[in-house]
Amino acid sequence: MRTALIATTLAAATFLGACSHEPMSTAASLPSAAAAPTQGQVVVTYAPPTTREDLTMTAVKYCKQQFQSKGARYLSDDWAGHTVYSCEG
């Protein structure tokens, strides 16, 4: 009987603990784009664990909006949260 009570108490505590957390915001981990010092390039700033695909999509979106280009080509990454792309097309 005591084992069942302990198990039930632990299950309830685990459930309540899981429910009390607010959902994590993904906005903080989304990459952002800004113009690079060189014309026609974009710097995408990110935080791990951002994927290369997310970075490329962000760069392409920025290039389309700012330069009416059709795509972006990867140039470099400093591995400290800054990736450079060239807007093409």
For each residue, the residues with C-beta under 8 A, 3 or more apart:
1: 4 5
2: 5 6
3: 6 7
4: 1 7 8
5: 1 2 8 9
6: 2 3 9 10
7: 3 4 10 11
8: 4 5 11 12
9: 5 6 12 13
10: 6 7 13 14
11: 7 8 14 15
12: 8 9 15 16
13: 9 10 16 17
14: 10 11 17 18
15: 11 12 18 19
16: 12 13 19 20
17: 13 14 20 21
18: 14 15 21
19: 15 16
20: 16 17
21: 17 18
22:
23:
24:
25: 28
26: 29 30
27: 30
28: 25 47
29: 26 47 49 50
30: 26 27 50 54 58
31: 44 45 46 50 54 55 58
32: 44 45 46 58
33: 42 43 44 45 58 59 61 62
34: 42 43 45
35: 41 42 43 66
36: 41 42 43 84
37: 41
38: 41
39:
40: 67 69 86 87
41: 35 36 37 38 75 84 85 86 87
42: 33 34 35 36 59 62 63 66 72 84 85 87
43: 33 34 35 36 82 83 84
44: 31 32 33 55 58 59 62 82 83 84 85
45: 31 32 33 34 81 82
46: 31 32 50 54 55 81 82 83
47: 28 29 50 81
48:
49: 29
50: 29 30 31 46 47 54 55
51: 54 55
52: 55 56 74
53: 56 57
54: 30 31 46 50 51 57 58
55: 31 44 46 50 51 52 58 59 83 85
56: 52 53 59 60 72 74 85
57: 53 54 60 61
58: 30 31 32 33 44 54 55 61 62
59: 33 42 44 55 56 62 63 72 83 85 87
60: 56 57 63 64 71 72
61: 33 57 58 64 65
62: 33 42 44 58 59 65 66 72 87
63: 42 59 60 66 67 69 71 72 85 87 88
64: 60 61 67 68 69 70
65: 61 62
66: 35 42 62 63 87
67: 40 63 64 87
68: 64
69: 40 63 64 72 87 88 89
70: 64 88 89
71: 60 63 87 88 89
72: 42 56 59 60 62 63 69 85 86 87 88
73: 85 86 88
74: 52 56 77 83 85
75: 41 84 85 86
76: 83 84
77: 74 82 83 84
78: 81 82 83
79:
80:
81: 45 46 47 78
82: 43 44 45 46 77 78
83: 43 44 46 55 59 74 76 77 78
84: 36 41 42 43 44 75 76 77
85: 41 42 44 55 56 59 63 72 73 74 75
86: 40 41 72 73 75
87: 40 41 42 59 62 63 66 67 69 71 72
88: 63 69 70 71 72 73
89: 69 70 71
